Amino acid sequence: MKENRRVKIPIETVKSILSPMFVKSIRDKSFVIDAFMSMITDNDIELLLELINRDSFKVLSQRDYVKFKPSNSIIDRFDIDLLEDAGLYKDGYMFGRLIDDSSWSSDFNPYYPSMKIGIFNHGKNIEDAMNDSDPFQINTMNIEPISKDSIPYFKLRDNVKEVLTKIENNEIEMAK
């Protein structure tokens, strides 16, 4: 079954799903629900229903290290073998930094339906991902915040630095 499959749900069904969220003390509950539904976009409704259905959701922050399963259109723009060798692609996930939400607002909204991600790429300075002038828009529900240390690239880089330091300090003798 495809995870990114979308199903259209009649608005009345959405209202009945959301109805229990509104307290009974509201005098005209159906009016308030109708007003609420008219104030949010279809994308907002999809995100809200997804959040209601999830067991947990880690709130995103700007500059978070993240992982996500890329769409085929994103995969086609990268050399996945090189990314995998560099520790920037693993188990179907790509890595990057969250730059901002995809809205036009100057305030960051961690619940906006899509986020701008600077994807880590080989041959680029990884630390420059936050300054990516052409970030990718990724569905918020497909993004998972992670620690920098959980990205294979950084583990590999730190291990190499440690070995080089030990060689410089004569803690490791080179084979002759």
N, C-alpha and C positions, 0 to 999 in steps of 0.2 A: 504494500500500500504506500502511495506517495505521501510524504509528510507535509509537503507544501500545497496539497490539494485544497481548493477553496470551494465552499458550498454556499449557495445563496439561501438565506433564511428569511422568511416573511417577517416584516417589521412587527406584526402583532405577536409573533412567537418571541422575538427579541424582547418586546415589552413585558410579556408574561414571565420571561426568565429574569428580567431586571426588577420586576415589581416587588418581590420580597425585600429588596434592598432599601426600599422607601418605607419609613415608619408609618404605622397606621394612624398616627395622630394628625397627619396631613389631611386637611378638610376635603380637598378635591385631588385625591391621589392620581387619578387618571389624567387630569389636567397637567399636573406636575410632571408626570412621566412623559406625556406628549411634548411638553415644553423642553424637557431634558433631551428627548430624542431629536428634536429639531435643532438643538444647539450643538450637537456633535456630528462629526462626519461619519461616513460608512467605515472608514479606516479606524476611527476612534472606537466605534461599536465593536469591530472585529477584535481590536486590541483588548478592550474591556472584557469581552466574553472569553478571550484566551486567558487573561489574568484570573478571571473567576474560576476557570476550569483547572488551572495549574495548582499543584500542591504548594509550590513556593516560587518566588521570583526574586532574584537578586537585583536590587535597584542599581542602575548604571550611573557612572559619574564621568565627567570629562576627564580625559587623560588615562582612563582605565586601560590596562592591557586586556585584550579580549581574544576570544576564539569564536569561530562560526563556520558552519558548513556552507561553502560557496555555491552559488548557482553555476550552471554550465557556462553562462555568458561571462562570468568572472573567471572561471577556470581557463577558458579559451584565451584569456589575455595574459596568462602566465605560463612559464615552463615548470610544470608541477614536479618533474623529476629533479630539477635543480633546487626548487624550494624544499623538497623532501630531503635532499642531500645536505642542505644548509640548516636543516632543523626548523624550517618555517612552514612546513606542511606535514601533518601527522594524523593518521586515522581519519582522513576525510575533512580535517579542520585546517583552516588558514588562521594566521595570527595577525594582530595589528593593535593600533591604539585608537580609542574612541576620541574623535576630534570634537564633535558637536552633534546636536540633533539636526534633522534635515529641514527644520522649519525656517522661516524668514525672521523669526523672533531673535532678539539679542539675548534673551534669557534661555538657559539650558533647560529643557523639559525631558527628564529621564523616561517619561511615558509616551513620548512622541512615537508614532508608528515606525519611523525609520531613523537610522543614525548614520552619520558620516564617519567612515572608518578609513584611517590611513593604513593600508595593508603593507606588512613587512615583505620586502622583496629582496632577493639576492642582487648583488651589484649596486645596491643603494646603501647609503648610510642608514642603518636601522633606526638610529636615534632621530632621524629626520622625518619619520612617519607622521609626527604631529604637525609638520609643516607642509604636508602633502597638498599641492595645489589642485589635485584632481582626486579627491577622496571618493570612495565607493559608498553608495547608499545601500545599507543592509537593513532588513526587517528587524526591528527591535526584539521580537520574540525569538529570533535565531541567534542572538548575541549572548555570549556568556562571559562575564568578567572573570579574569583569572589572575594569578600572581605572575610576575615577570619570570620567576624561577621555574614555573611550570612550562615555559616555552623551551623546547629542545635547543634552539639556537643559543640561548643565553647560557644554558648548562654547558654546552659544548665549548663556547667561548671562554667561560670561566675556568673550565678544566684545562684548556690549552694555556691560559694565562698562568695558572697554578704550576703546571709542569715547566713552563719557560722560566718562571721565577725560581723554582727549585734547581734548574740547570744552572742559572746565573749564580746562585748561591752555593754551587757545588754540592748540593744535597742529593743530586742524582748524577751519576757518572755516565757519560755517553759511551756507547759501545764503540770500539775501535776496529 
